[in-house]
Amino acid sequence: MTADPDRATLDAAWGTIPQSHQTGTELGSFTRIRVERIIGLAIAVGCVALGGQGFVAALDATAVLPGWYPALLLVVFIPLVLMIIACVLGRGRRVLGALFVLAFTVSVLLWPIAAAGLSTTPDAEPWPFYLLNVATVAAVLSIPLSWQIASAIVIPVLWGVVRFIQCGLDPAFVMPVLLDVAFALILGGILVTLGWMFRSVATNVDTARAQAVSSYAAAAAAAAGEQERVAVGALMHDSVLAALIAVERAESERARTLAVGMSREALTRLANTDSDAEMGSEAPVDVESVARAIEASAAEQGYALRVQRVRASTTGVAIPGVVARALALAAAQAVANAIAHADAAGLEVSMVSSGPPADIGVRVRDSGPGFDIHAVPDDRLGISASIMTRVAAVGGRAHIDSDARGTVVTLEWGEAG
């Protein structure tokens, strides 16, 4: 009994969590984008709670000197509000988060000057204390992992040093300040660890998913190739081999005619293996149907194509339905090749017809980079079977010219042979 593939993927992701890979990963994957969005919203909620508490405490204008009071509030709380808005909107979070970390660090450094000479007590926490871990989560939001760790350590320790400077190393402040610093360090470490862990898991889940999809695509391609080889082999064994035997044993004119018909049918079926196309009827059809079929095939591929029609005779030209279908399918394959490999650069299709006797030629031209037709592998049916063999099966001729200036595929059929 096999394990649940989703569970196995998650187990693989947990088992391969990197130590610091998440900071260099682009946000271009399904799970990682959503985890970043969740982190941003969670930080916004936390910043509203702690920032509101800090703002209420900051309303006490006696905590700093009168000249410093409005300046510190503007320097700290304007970047904080902008960062919260960016987290909610999901845009500009990194820049504004880094701006708040910088602004808050500057305000902490200026605190001994702003509060110089003012009395304080061990039980009264200045308002920057409530924003210590807000600065930590802002670092988690905006800067690389190594700088996140540094911020989670430096900012609380710097606050402790500032408080000791403010209180003049009064013994009554030692234990409360150390407890504040320890609390900020522990909570900051937890926040940094959670951010790293969630991002790492998301990144590795996406990696495992991409590997699973790649493996599935490779297996599907291998299975399709094997199925195609089996189908071609069956055709070769049943149709072509039977036709060859009939040719070898043909002694009378009727037997030779039958052998030719069997050979033509076998070649046509071999050419249509990749598209499951039918041979078509021998009933005469207008050559206009070939042009319409080519245009319809191009439209199915999202390309608007107009076949240029040139008639050398005003008399209506009709060709067997099997010929019309073979020419249309072969030209459609040439158009598909031009779209796929030449990006439809300079793609033009022209059709020339005359009669009676009926004669028709289709030319597909593009100005792409071209290719070496002799370097195309034998198992690629797009040219050998879908174009060359398909046209040859109805008694026509196909020719391909390709160089650096582009590729020209010419298909011809004449009633006179």
Secondary structure as UniProt FT lines:
FT   HELIX           5..15
FT   HELIX           21..24
FT   HELIX           30..58
FT   HELIX           61..63
FT   TURN            66..68
FT   HELIX           69..89
FT   HELIX           93..114
FT   TURN            115..117
FT   TURN            122..123
FT   HELIX           127..131
FT   HELIX           132..142
FT   HELIX           145..167
FT   TURN            168..169
FT   HELIX           171..235
FT   HELIX           236..240
FT   HELIX           241..249
FT   HELIX           253..271
FT   TURN            272..276
FT   STRAND          284..286
FT   HELIX           288..300
FT   TURN            301..302
FT   STRAND          308..311
FT   STRAND          318..320
FT   HELIX           321..342
FT   TURN            343..346
FT   STRAND          348..354
FT   TURN            355..358
FT   STRAND          359..366
FT   HELIX           373..375
FT   TURN            378..379
FT   HELIX           381..383
FT   HELIX           384..389
FT   HELIX           390..393
FT   TURN            394..395
FT   STRAND          397..403
FT   TURN            404..405
FT   STRAND          406..414
FT   TURN            415..416
//
